[in-house]
Amino acid sequence: MRKLVGTRHLRSEGTKRLVFSSSLSSGKSLKKHQNGLGVEDAKSSSLLFNNGSGRRGGIRLMMEACESFQERNFHHPMNPHRKELQSVVYQEKSLKEGDVIDGWVLETIQELKEFDLVAYRLKHTQTGAEYLHLDAPFDMNNCFAITFETPPNDDTGIPHILEHTTLCGSEKYPVRDLFFNMMKRSLNTYMNAYTASDHTTYPFSTQNEKDFYNLMSVYLDSTLKPRILNTDFKQEGHRLEFENPLDPNSPLKIKGVVYNEMKGAMSDSNQFFGTQLHKAILPGTIYAFNSGGEPQAIPNLTYEELKNFHKQNYHPSRAKIFTYGCFSFLKHIKFMNENAFSKFSALPPRKVPKQVKRFTEPKRVEVLGPPDSMVIDEQKQTKFAIAYVMNDKSDAFETFSLSFLSALLMDEPRGVFYKNIIASGLAPDFAPYCGFDSSVGDPIFTIGAQGIAKDQVEAVEKAIDDTFHEVIENGIDQGLIDTVLHSLELSIKKKSPNFGVNICFPVFSNWIHNDDPISTFKINYYLDRLRKELENPNFFKDKIKKYFLNNTHKVIFVMNPDPNYFDKQEAMEAAKLDSIVMALSDSDKTRIVEEYKEMEETKVEQAKNVEILPTLTVDDLSRKIIDVQMVQLVKEKAEPEFHMNVVKGTNGIIHVTSIVPFSLGEVPEHLQKFVPIFGDLLVRVGTSKWNYLQLAHQIELYTGGVDASPVLVPSLEKIDEFSFALKFSSYCLERNAEKMVDLMREIYTDVNFLGDLNFLQNCIDQAASDAASGILHSGHHYAKTHAAANISFYDSLINATSGIDAMRFLKQLSTEANTELIATSLQELVPYLLRKRKDENSHYLRRAPT
């Protein structure tokens, strides 16, 4: 099944915004590698508000810490093998704090009742390595992750390059591309590595126990004992190479995987904006450096510096290890001690300074940056934000409270900032990385706008200040507070398919910054305290005065586009190469050619060693069939009909999915181009009964978000056969099932696209703005769909609906702003896409697996 592009899809590839992250979260967007701020694709937050299936705003609370990391979905049912581990379980239950087991001392045992987990925290006696295991008896999807604090001290990208080179072969496994080779020899459900602002993490998950230890062996050896060959440093980091590698008379180039990657990353206007904003708001700290690397600085890194950085940071004394799942941690600690940690001696403890020296007065910073990749309006490319350094992060409840406040302020469409900046027409979209970010030493809050003209900056700045005063005067709507509280309750119940991997990201952030990984799970404690604090009507008003109106550590940040930005970057690189060429002797040129040959020969030799890697065989696969019992089937009599399949082993969450087939051939040609954006707008614009604000309130109060999206379902037998359908889904607490179904039925049967035309245009403008600013990051998506368009009719439809033409159509809708035509066209689509006859609908309602 393939989702067609919509406003939400295009936005998800563009600007990201942090709406809610607390002491339970690392609170910012991350991606494997990239810059010190982190980029797209994974929201490393155990509590991240999102207003329904991917849109950036709103208050849909996600316990999935990195939803976008999940490229595949796996069903992780009750563990049929747990009974075989009864003797191990008995051993675990007989343990007590202070026990020393296989070189580890058991420091704490804590039951996490809300999550059906038991936490065991241990320390390695010989090296001081720290270890946390979350015992989840009924989850077969076991996770392992090891992280190292990797504080950068410059912009050379040393943590990022080291992450790459560790995966180029180790003492035990001298094989290049360890991860890619292990993917072919494993049944892993997740494998990755990522570089954040101040740490580097290597996580994996699998349901097979032998696979778990195979992967753990590779991960431990590759991180603690990598070979870090000079040839790998040149391949992954940077090197000089001739355009024709064997011809010293051809032009000289700077190459390297990370170097080229960061040239692309820092050409993205959003990434550039975020990195420069961090430099401005957190000067003199490790967060002012780009841990991914600045292209101009990366060639300054030396091989010796890389090796020394590994020696200082990739050591058991600097390591934090996390495991989750049903496999016994007693076997884990024995394996880690015998295969890795017992071979090391302890390093002296260290303290990495992470707090910024507070400003005595606000600062104003203006920079020139790259223009957007696809411009909606040439005169409106300015990005503007105000960033504030917030509380002392050691106060976990204060961090939680400010995260909660951020969710209230940033909600779409009911928050005051949305109303005063977006709905007012002042700006089409928020600036990149707006919201609360607790992933750094000092949490920061950012609010601003993008897609504005230079002369609108003052108006946006005034609107922000006026909004804070408005909240002090009028307070925050109780209905909005109730929906946030409901979302928190829902988040405690809901577990994602890869919960272990998702939760490890906020666990590590809290561990690194507060030395308290268990605080990630103290949601109920914080909620109970917050409810008591909210009895004081001035609770949030006082925080707004303290952290926003009277805060001297703030930066007013403006980034204007430089139309010559890319030409200047190329000229700088060319000038640098010219100076290098002028100093090259004939022997230097010969050395460059010989280094290229050596690099290629090393790759060939390493490829021969692949059989050294551990692998699974057929004998390692379980023959047991997992029995997921359907214990109840409920049918609603009213149309559209919903079937509810209740699955045993749930946690009080109910999911509903409705697949509504439709025929694109029956849709009039002039309406077909509106099909991709129909679903996202369907669940946002309101109905005859509720306007868009009331609908948003109902969705957030009773569900975890309602999602609708047109999909293409290809035939499994013939390449050019497929069908169209509208996928309509939601989830909720069990007590709200009836209200959720009624709400979905209301949207399905009575949507009103003609209600509030201003809001409809705002949705279109936001989507177009995000798509335009995110096209550089999503270039691979557009290239892939365009290249595949000639393979089959199915692929040509994918290109037409989610390729560059679809984005151009969205831009056209935003530029022309013929909202009445848009609304009328969408309303005319209703009878074609929302079938009413029962025989044309297929609905499934099930509880979520734990």
Residue pairs with C-beta under 8 A, 6 or more apart in sequence:
1 711
1 712
1 713
1 727
2 711
2 712
2 713
2 714
2 798
3 9
3 709
3 710
3 711
3 727
3 802
4 675
4 676
4 679
4 709
4 710
4 711
4 712
4 798
4 801
4 802
5 676
5 677
5 801
5 802
5 803
5 806
5 807
6 676
6 677
6 678
6 679
6 680
6 681
6 709
6 710
7 677
7 680
7 681
7 763
7 764
7 766
7 767
7 810
8 53
8 54
8 55
8 680
8 709
8 767
9 54
9 680
9 709
9 802
10 767
10 768
10 770
10 771
10 774
10 806
10 807
10 810
11 54
11 55
11 56
11 766
11 767
11 770
11 771
11 774
12 54
12 68
13 40
13 770
13 771
13 774
13 775
13 777
13 778
13 781
14 270
14 769
14 770
14 771
14 772
14 773
14 774
14 775
14 777
14 778
15 56
15 270
15 429
15 430
15 431
15 432
15 450
15 769
15 770
15 773
15 774
16 29
16 40
16 43
16 56
16 270
16 432
16 433
17 56
17 57
17 410
17 430
17 432
17 433
17 434
17 435
18 27
18 28
18 29
18 43
18 45
18 48
18 406
18 433
18 434
18 435
18 436
18 437
18 446
19 48
19 49
19 50
19 56
19 57
19 58
19 59
19 406
19 407
19 410
19 411
19 434
19 435
19 436
20 45
20 47
20 48
20 49
20 59
20 61
20 403
20 404
20 406
20 407
20 410
20 435
20 436
21 27
21 28
21 45
21 47
21 48
21 403
21 406
21 435
21 436
21 437
21 438
21 439
22 45
22 46
22 47
22 399
22 400
22 403
22 404
22 436
22 438
22 526
23 393
23 396
23 397
23 399
23 400
23 403
23 438
23 510
23 514
23 519
23 526
24 45
24 46
24 47
24 400
24 506
24 510
24 519
24 520
24 521
24 522
24 523
24 526
25 44
25 45
25 46
25 47
25 48
25 65
25 403
25 438
25 439
25 506
25 509
25 520
26 44
26 45
26 65
26 196
26 438
26 439
26 505
26 506
26 508
26 509
26 510
27 44
27 45
27 403
27 436
27 437
27 438
27 439
27 443
27 509
28 37
28 38
28 43
28 44
28 45
28 197
28 433
28 437
28 439
28 440
29 38
29 39
29 40
29 41
29 42
29 43
29 44
29 433
30 38
30 39
30 41
30 42
30 43
30 44
30 66
30 194
30 196
30 505
31 38
31 39
31 40
31 41
31 42
31 194
32 41
32 192
32 193
32 194
32 195
33 160
33 163
33 164
33 194
33 195
33 258
33 261
33 292
34 160
34 195
34 261
34 262
34 265
34 271
34 292
35 262
35 265
35 266
35 271
35 274
35 275
35 290
35 291
35 292
35 293
36 152
36 197
36 275
36 278
36 287
36 289
36 290
36 291
36 292
37 197
37 271
37 274
37 275
37 277
37 278
37 290
37 433
38 44
38 196
38 197
38 439
39 265
39 268
39 271
39 274
39 292
39 777
40 68
40 774
40 777
41 68
41 69
42 66
42 67
42 68
42 69
42 194
42 505
43 62
43 65
43 66
43 67
43 68
44 65
44 66
44 196
44 439
44 505
44 506
44 509
45 62
45 65
45 505
45 506
46 63
46 65
46 502
46 503
46 505
46 506
46 507
46 520
47 61
47 62
47 63
47 403
47 488
47 491
47 506
47 523
48 61
48 62
48 65
48 67
49 58
49 59
49 60
49 61
49 62
49 407
49 410
49 411
49 484
49 487
50 56
50 57
50 58
50 59
50 60
50 62
50 705
51 57
51 58
51 59
51 60
51 411
51 412
51 413
51 696
51 699
51 700
51 705
52 58
52 60
52 683
52 699
52 705
52 706
52 707
53 60
53 705
53 706
53 707
53 729
54 707
55 412
55 680
56 412
56 430
56 770
57 410
57 411
57 412
57 413
57 415
57 418
57 430
58 411
58 412
58 413
58 696
58 700
58 705
59 407
59 408
59 411
59 480
59 483
59 484
59 487
59 700
60 487
60 700
60 704
60 705
61 484
61 487
61 488
61 490
61 491
61 704
62 491
63 491
63 492
63 494
63 495
63 496
63 499
63 502
63 503
64 70
64 496
64 498
64 499
64 502
65 502
65 503
65 504
65 505
65 506
66 501
66 502
66 505
67 496
67 502
69 190
69 192
69 501
69 502
70 190
70 496
70 497
70 498
70 502
72 189
73 497
74 141
74 189
74 207
74 497
74 498
75 497
75 628
75 849
76 139
76 140
76 141
76 207
76 497
76 498
76 849
77 140
77 626
77 628
77 649
77 849
78 138
78 140
78 626
78 648
78 649
78 850
79 137
79 138
79 139
79 140
79 326
80 624
80 626
80 627
81 140
81 326
81 622
81 624
82 89
82 137
82 138
82 326
85 326
85 328
88 328
88 330
88 331
89 137
89 328
91 328
91 330
92 118
92 120
92 135
92 328
92 329
92 330
95 101
95 106
95 109
95 120
96 106
96 109
97 106
97 107
97 108
97 109
98 105
98 106
99 105
99 106
100 106
100 125
101 122
101 330
101 333
102 330
102 333
102 334
102 337
102 338
103 124
103 125
103 126
103 333
103 337
103 341
103 342
104 122
104 123
104 124
104 125
104 131
104 333
104 337
105 122
105 123
105 125
106 120
106 121
106 122
107 121
107 122
107 123
108 119
108 120
108 121
108 518
109 118
109 119
109 120
109 121
110 118
110 119
110 121
110 518
111 117
111 118
111 119
112 118
112 119
112 134
112 518
112 521
114 492
114 521
114 523
114 524
115 492
115 495
115 521
116 136
116 138
116 651
116 850
117 134
117 135
117 136
117 521
118 134
118 135
119 132
119 133
119 134
119 135
119 518
119 521
120 132
120 133
120 135
120 329
121 130
121 131
121 132
121 517
121 518
122 130
122 131
122 132
122 133
122 333
123 129
123 130
123 131
124 130
124 131
124 316
124 336
124 337
124 341
126 341
126 342
126 344
126 345
126 346
127 315
127 316
127 317
127 341
127 344
127 345
127 346
127 347
128 316
128 317
128 346
128 347
128 349
129 316
129 317
129 319
129 320
129 321
129 336
129 341
130 319
130 320
130 321
130 511
131 320
131 321
131 322
131 323
131 333
131 336
132 320
132 321
132 322
132 323
132 507
132 511
132 517
132 518
133 322
133 323
133 324
133 329
133 332
134 322
134 323
134 324
134 325
134 500
134 503
135 325
135 326
135 329
136 324
136 325
136 326
136 499
136 500
137 326
138 326
138 649
138 850
139 324
139 325
139 326
139 499
139 500
139 850
140 207
140 325
140 326
141 189
141 205
141 206
141 207
141 325
141 497
141 498
141 499
141 500
142 205
142 206
142 207
142 209
142 212
142 323
142 324
142 325
142 326
142 327
142 500
143 190
143 203
143 204
143 205
143 322
143 323
143 324
143 325
143 498
143 500
143 501
143 504
144 203
144 204
144 205
144 212
144 215
144 216
144 219
144 321
144 322
144 323
144 332
145 201
145 202
145 203
145 204
145 321
145 322
145 323
145 501
145 504
145 508
146 201
146 202
146 219
146 220
146 223
146 319
146 320
146 321
146 322
147 199
147 200
147 201
147 202
147 319
147 320
147 321
147 322
147 508
147 512
148 199
148 200
148 223
148 313
148 314
148 315
148 318
148 319
148 320
149 198
149 199
149 313
149 318
149 352
149 512
150 158
150 159
150 162
150 195
150 198
150 199
150 200
150 291
150 309
150 313
151 198
151 286
151 352
151 354
152 158
152 159
152 286
152 289
152 290
152 291
153 286
153 289
154 289
154 297
154 300
155 289
155 290
155 293
155 294
155 296
155 297
155 298
156 293
156 294
156 297
156 298
156 300
156 301
156 305
157 237
157 258
157 262
157 290
157 291
157 292
157 293
157 294
157 297
157 298
157 301
158 293
158 301
158 305
158 306
158 309
159 195
159 200
159 291
159 309
160 195
160 258
160 262
160 291
160 292
160 293
161 233
161 236
161 237
161 258
161 293
161 298
161 301
161 306
162 200
162 228
162 306
162 309
162 310
162 313
162 314
163 193
163 194
163 195
163 200
164 236
164 237
164 257
164 258
165 226
165 228
165 229
165 232
165 233
165 236
165 237
165 306
166 222
166 223
166 226
166 228
166 310
166 314
167 177
167 178
167 179
167 193
167 222
167 226
168 176
168 177
168 178
168 226
168 227
168 228
168 229
168 232
168 235
168 236
168 606
169 175
169 176
169 178
169 222
169 226
169 227
169 229
169 232
169 606
169 609
170 178
170 218
170 221
170 222
170 225
170 226
170 227
171 221
171 225
171 226
171 227
172 217
172 221
172 225
172 612
173 218
173 221
173 222
173 609
173 612
173 613
174 227
174 606
174 609
174 612
175 181
175 606
175 607
175 609
175 610
175 612
175 613
176 232
176 602
176 603
176 606
176 607
178 218
178 222
178 613
179 191
179 192
179 193
181 610
181 613
182 188
182 191
182 214
182 215
182 218
182 613
183 191
185 214
185 613
185 614
185 615
185 616
186 206
186 211
186 214
186 215
186 615
186 616
187 206
187 207
187 208
187 211
187 616
187 621
188 204
188 205
188 206
188 211
188 215
189 205
189 206
189 207
189 498
190 203
190 204
190 205
190 498
190 501
191 203
191 204
191 215
192 202
192 203
192 204
193 200
193 201
193 202
193 203
194 200
194 201
195 291
195 292
196 291
196 439
197 278
197 286
197 287
197 291
197 439
197 440
198 286
198 287
198 291
198 352
198 354
198 440
198 441
198 512
199 508
199 512
201 504
201 505
201 508
202 219
202 222
202 223
203 501
203 504
204 215
204 219
204 501
205 325
205 498
205 500
205 501
206 212
206 215
208 616
208 620
208 621
208 622
209 327
210 616
210 620
211 616
211 620
212 327
213 335
214 614
214 615
214 616
216 332
216 335
216 336
217 335
217 339
217 614
218 613
218 614
220 336
220 339
220 340
221 339
221 340
223 314
224 314
224 315
224 316
224 319
224 340
224 344
226 310
226 314
228 306
228 307
228 310
229 602
230 303
231 595
231 598
231 599
231 602
231 603
232 602
233 303
233 306
234 256
234 595
234 599
235 256
235 257
235 599
235 603
236 256
236 257
236 258
237 256
237 257
237 258
237 259
237 298
237 301
237 306
238 254
238 255
238 256
238 258
238 259
238 298
238 299
238 301
239 254
239 255
239 256
239 595
239 599
240 252
240 253
240 254
240 255
240 580
240 592
241 252
241 253
241 254
241 255
241 592
241 596
242 248
242 249
242 250
242 251
242 252
242 253
242 589
242 592
242 593
242 596
243 250
243 251
243 252
243 253
244 250
245 593
245 596
246 593
246 596
246 597
248 586
248 589
248 590
248 592
248 593
251 577
252 577
252 580
252 581
252 584
252 592
253 577
254 299
254 573
254 576
254 577
256 298
258 292
258 293
258 298
259 293
259 295
259 298
259 299
261 292
262 290
262 292
262 293
262 294
262 295
262 298
263 295
263 569
264 776
265 271
265 292
266 272
266 275
266 294
266 295
266 370
267 370
267 566
267 569
267 776
268 370
268 373
268 773
268 774
268 776
268 777
269 369
269 370
269 371
269 372
269 373
269 381
269 383
269 559
269 561
269 773
269 776
270 432
270 433
270 773
270 774
270 777
271 777
272 369
272 370
272 559
273 369
273 383
273 385
273 431
273 432
273 433
273 559
274 432
274 433
275 290
276 365
276 367
276 369
276 557
276 559
277 385
277 387
277 433
277 446
277 555
277 557
278 287
278 288
278 440
279 288
280 363
280 365
280 387
280 555
280 557
281 356
281 387
281 389
281 444
281 553
281 554
281 555
281 557
282 288
282 356
282 389
282 440
282 441
282 442
282 444
283 356
284 356
284 357
285 353
285 354
285 355
285 356
285 440
285 441
285 442
286 352
286 353
286 354
286 441
287 354
287 356
287 440
287 441
290 297
295 569
295 573
296 572
299 576
312 318
315 344
315 347
316 340
316 341
316 344
316 346
317 344
317 346
317 347
317 349
318 347
320 508
320 511
320 512
320 517
321 336
322 504
322 507
322 508
322 517
323 329
323 332
323 500
324 499
324 500
324 503
324 504
325 500
353 441
354 440
354 441
354 442
354 513
355 441
355 442
356 389
356 441
356 442
356 553
358 389
358 552
358 553
359 389
359 552
359 553
359 554
360 552
361 552
362 552
362 553
362 554
362 555
362 556
363 554
363 555
363 556
364 555
364 556
364 558
365 555
365 556
365 557
365 558
366 557
366 558
366 559
366 560
367 557
367 558
367 559
367 560
368 559
368 560
368 561
368 562
368 565
369 383
369 559
369 560
369 561
369 562
369 565
370 561
370 562
370 565
370 566
371 381
371 561
371 562
371 563
371 565
372 381
372 561
372 772
372 773
372 775
373 772
373 773
373 774
373 775
373 776
374 771
374 772
374 775
374 807
374 811
375 381
375 772
376 428
376 451
376 765
376 768
376 769
376 772
376 811
376 814
376 815
377 451
377 815
379 453
380 451
380 452
380 453
380 456
381 451
381 560
381 561
382 450
382 452
382 453
382 454
382 456
382 457
382 558
382 559
382 560
382 561
383 431
383 432
383 448
383 449
383 450
383 558
383 559
384 431
384 448
384 449
384 450
384 452
384 457
384 460
384 461
384 557
384 558
384 559
385 431
385 433
385 434
385 446
385 447
385 448
385 449
385 557
386 446
386 447
386 448
386 461
386 464
386 554
386 555
386 556
386 557
387 444
387 445
387 446
387 554
387 555
387 557
388 444
388 445
388 446
388 547
388 548
388 551
388 553
388 554
389 442
389 443
389 444
389 551
389 553
389 554
390 402
390 436
390 442
390 443
390 444
390 445
390 547
391 398
391 399
391 402
391 443
391 547
392 398
392 442
393 399
393 438
393 441
393 442
393 443
393 513
393 514
394 514
396 514
396 516
396 519
396 522
396 526
397 526
397 529
397 530
399 438
399 443
400 526
400 530
401 530
401 533
401 539
401 543
402 436
402 443
402 445
402 543
402 547
403 436
403 438
404 484
404 530
405 436
405 540
405 543
405 544
406 435
406 436
406 445
407 484
408 415
408 476
408 480
408 481
408 484
408 540
409 415
409 416
409 417
409 447
409 467
409 471
410 417
410 418
410 430
410 434
410 435
410 447
411 418
411 480
411 484
412 418
412 422
412 696
413 419
413 422
413 423
413 684
413 692
413 693
413 696
413 759
413 762
414 477
414 480
414 693
414 696
414 697
415 480
416 467
416 470
416 471
416 476
417 430
417 447
417 464
417 467
420 426
420 463
420 466
420 467
420 470
421 427
421 430
421 449
421 460
421 463
421 464
421 467
422 428
422 429
422 430
422 762
422 766
423 758
423 759
423 762
424 463
425 758
425 762
426 449
426 452
426 456
426 459
426 460
426 463
427 449
427 450
427 451
427 452
427 456
427 460
428 450
428 451
428 762
428 765
428 766
428 768
428 769
428 814
429 449
429 450
429 451
429 765
429 766
429 769
429 770
430 447
430 448
430 449
430 450
431 446
431 447
431 448
431 449
431 450
432 450
432 773
433 446
434 446
434 447
434 448
435 445
435 446
435 447
436 443
436 444
436 445
437 443
437 444
437 445
437 446
438 509
438 513
439 509
441 513
445 547
445 548
447 464
448 460
448 464
448 557
449 460
450 769
450 773
451 765
451 769
452 460
454 560
457 558
461 556
465 549
468 544
468 548
468 549
469 549
471 540
471 541
471 544
472 541
472 544
472 545
472 549
475 537
475 540
475 541
476 540
479 697
479 701
480 697
481 534
482 701
483 697
483 700
483 701
484 700
485 527
485 531
486 700
486 701
486 702
487 700
487 704
488 523
488 527
489 527
489 733
490 653
490 704
490 732
490 733
491 523
492 523
492 524
493 651
493 652
493 653
493 733
494 651
494 653
494 704
494 731
494 848
495 651
495 848
495 849
495 850
496 502
497 849
503 520
506 520
507 517
507 520
508 517
510 516
510 517
510 519
510 520
511 517
533 539
534 540
562 568
584 592
628 647
628 648
628 649
629 647
629 648
630 645
630 646
630 647
631 646
631 647
631 648
632 644
632 645
632 646
633 643
633 644
633 645
633 646
634 643
634 644
634 646
634 845
635 641
635 642
635 643
635 644
636 642
636 741
638 745
639 749
639 836
639 838
640 658
640 660
640 745
640 748
640 749
640 836
640 838
640 841
640 843
641 838
641 841
641 843
642 656
642 658
642 741
642 744
642 745
642 843
642 845
643 843
643 844
643 845
644 654
644 656
644 737
644 845
644 846
645 844
645 845
645 846
645 847
646 654
646 846
646 847
647 846
647 847
647 849
649 849
649 850
650 847
650 848
650 849
650 850
651 848
651 850
652 733
652 734
653 731
653 732
653 733
653 734
653 847
653 848
654 731
654 732
654 733
654 734
654 737
654 740
654 845
654 846
654 847
654 848
655 729
655 730
655 731
655 845
655 846
655 847
655 848
656 729
656 730
656 731
656 740
656 741
656 744
656 843
656 844
656 845
656 846
657 727
657 728
657 729
657 843
657 844
657 845
657 846
658 727
658 728
658 729
658 744
658 748
658 841
658 842
658 843
658 844
659 725
659 726
659 727
659 728
659 841
659 842
659 843
659 844
660 725
660 726
660 727
660 728
660 833
660 834
660 835
660 840
660 841
660 842
661 723
661 724
661 725
661 835
661 840
661 841
661 842
662 724
662 725
662 726
662 832
662 833
662 835
663 724
663 832
664 672
664 675
664 724
666 832
667 675
667 829
667 832
667 833
668 828
670 825
671 825
671 828
671 829
671 832
673 809
674 822
674 825
674 826
674 829
675 710
675 801
675 829
675 833
676 710
676 801
676 802
676 806
677 764
677 767
677 810
677 826
678 708
678 710
678 726
678 826
678 829
678 833
679 707
679 708
679 709
679 710
679 726
679 727
679 728
680 708
680 709
680 763
680 767
681 753
681 760
681 763
681 826
682 708
682 747
682 751
683 695
683 699
683 706
683 707
683 708
683 747
684 692
684 695
684 696
684 759
684 763
685 692
685 695
685 751
685 752
685 753
685 755
685 756
685 759
685 760
685 763
686 692
686 693
686 694
686 695
686 751
686 752
686 755
686 756
687 695
687 746
687 747
687 750
687 751
687 752
688 750
688 752
689 746
689 750
690 698
690 746
691 755
691 756
692 755
692 756
692 759
695 747
698 743
699 705
699 706
699 743
702 732
702 736
702 739
702 740
702 743
703 730
703 731
703 732
703 736
703 740
703 743
704 730
704 731
704 732
705 730
705 731
706 728
706 729
706 730
706 743
706 744
706 747
707 727
707 728
707 729
707 730
708 726
708 727
708 728
708 729
708 747
709 726
709 727
710 724
710 725
710 726
710 727
710 801
710 833
711 724
711 725
711 726
711 727
712 722
712 723
712 724
712 794
712 797
712 798
712 801
713 722
713 723
713 724
713 725
714 721
714 722
714 794
715 721
715 722
715 723
719 792
719 794
720 792
720 793
720 794
722 794
722 797
726 833
726 834
728 744
728 748
730 740
730 743
730 744
731 740
731 848
732 739
732 740
734 847
737 845
741 845
748 834
749 834
749 836
751 830
751 834
752 827
753 760
753 822
753 823
753 824
753 826
753 827
753 830
754 823
754 824
754 827
757 819
757 820
757 823
758 819
760 819
760 822
760 823
761 817
761 819
761 822
764 810
764 813
764 814
764 819
764 822
765 814
767 810
767 814
768 810
768 811
768 813
768 814
768 815
769 814
771 807
771 810
771 811
772 807
772 811
775 782
775 807
781 802
782 803
782 804
782 807
785 795
785 798
785 799
785 802
785 803
785 804
786 799
786 803
786 804
788 795
788 798
788 799
789 795
789 796
789 798
789 799
789 800
789 803
790 796
799 805
800 806
813 822
835 841
